[in-house]
């Protein structure tokens, strides 16, 4: 062994002398390559030669290298097999790249910022290339900062390509197996390293790497927005183009303008496409989008319209829901109606007290339509509670229910109101006051045969004139000839559901009585002759005059009940006041005035006031024996009709003493009626909702003392609007809940009117989601929509080809 080692040392010493005495083949090749490139040796090659000579002067046992069977060894171990990897060795991330695994941000930063540095005295391994021994030159890293040497594989890698290069090419070895051809590493002709630095994939990766480093240093915010200025401009242009499309959708939706039209060949000639093209004439961004985008990526298709309409509806509903949550307590209003396509639509509205700034306002907001597959109480109650929850409302704050009087809705055993009350016992049911008033008119006009017959005759006359423009024109000409000026043309038709509209029809008939008779007289139609004969009956004339007189007192209450800022106590009080006024007509000269007016109308067409003959058996008509015609119609018509109306008002607008309504006694003008028993019952009902339950009684006493002198407000809403209730939190809470109690379901009726304007015969195939979206925009025209929020919501609703880059 000693002899072998001695021989090996002699051989190493001899090899060193030979390398010092003459230039090795490697140095000759390097010198020849240098002379070919410029005739003089660069500083880089001098350094490489010096490094080679210095390493050739001595060889330690630790850094012995030899090549056996194509493998390179260090100290007897193969490079890349069992040599431990340094933390900064690029091989650590190369394997992940080859396997297709994505590098983490920390791994990318580590590869870009850190390089493996040779320790002092380290000698790079040699490779036999072209019959010469060559090694990696660390000076290359000064000219090419992206080079990263792997000591475990004795290979060079590109740090930026390891992180970002996805383009395969001739120089892909810098990314997969590592570069080891030191002979052709640099040089103008065969230099692989400079060729790689100018490759497309490397330059793109370098740009991305620079952006990552800028982000790491805190100089940029979003990695995608800094990829390139062109990408950022593209994103902004995409957003601006879609915002323009959203503008058109919002404008058409709020104004109830149909979107679609007729198809002409392969294009649709609709309002939406027309306004998109019109706006593109002066919106260069939208014009460029329409011209350059793919045919299936212009984002103006019916499906995209539906998506954006739904996003608009969600944005409006979100604004309303936030207002309701701020108010905390609310009541639900619901009604159902069939649309033009035969689908039963349930309209859901919410009533609450909104406090914007220092003013308080009662709001009744429409939230959407819900199609009903079944119309039983269980289904409707389930749909109401489920939909309110899906919209984000907390049903534990539900304090009232407002429906019509149908048994399905109002049933006290298994109706909708009972089922919801079982879940939320504090949600008090209120029968819509407008429906109740309509029922008063229904029974008043149908229970008396003489009134029912007269109303039928007047309805036939209204249909007769509305069915022909010639008759309507003749009526208007005759009205103008008599010097009458009216706001409405013709005679309005009677509504099947809105019986209060009969007052309008009756008023027009009485006002245009002589003109109607003249037109019927001049007409050759048999129907006109029949109607004229009916009009020439004094019974018809005086019945129309008396009924019109009584319904004239009801019509203002009908208008009042349609307002929003009306509390339930005021509705009852106004109905009772109206009842008393109507009852007083029995004692006043109401019948005398009606008879005189009817006599004047009869004389204008040549009819003599008379009464029907008196029969022995009064089976089908009232004909009490009287001395005069006036007394006959006063006793047989005026009094019975008056009594029917007052009786119905007493029944349907009876005084309501339910616990929630007892809060009305907190209104200063009614404080004197707040007895201890009523106070106890009121506090028991509102106990769970009071913010300071222990001091409620003391607060009521302080409230009484506040209004001992001075003018006293008469309405609960007036108290909230004009008085500072910050020192009376319990009273404020009870008054707000009291004002939240539903009065009518007119908000639902208004939504049905919007539905009939939206879903017409020409638009009968409209889907329910589109109907609800358009209805939300049309009904809530004053609610501002956030266009960018709508675009964000639409972008997050699904995978989009267009780049918008929202968080």
Helices and strands as residue ranges (DSSP letters): H 2-21, H 25-38, H 43-57, G 61-63, E 65-68, E 71-74, E 77-78, H 91-98, H 105-113, E 126-129, E 132-135, H 140-143, E 147-150, E 155-158, H 159-164, G 172-174, G 182-184, H 192-197, H 200-216, H 229-254, E 262-264, E 267-269, H 271-280, H 284-292, G 295-297, H 302-327, E 330-338, E 344-356, E 359-371, H 377-390, G 395-397, E 398-403, H 407-410, H 416-423, E 428-431, H 433-446, H 449-466, H 469-481, G 499-501, H 502-511, H 513-522, H 526-535, H 538-561, H 568-584, H 590-604, H 629-633, I 634-638, H 639-652, G 659-666, G 668-673, H 676-686, G 687-689, G 693-695, H 696-706, H 716-722, H 729-740, H 746-758, G 761-763, H 768-779, H 787-796
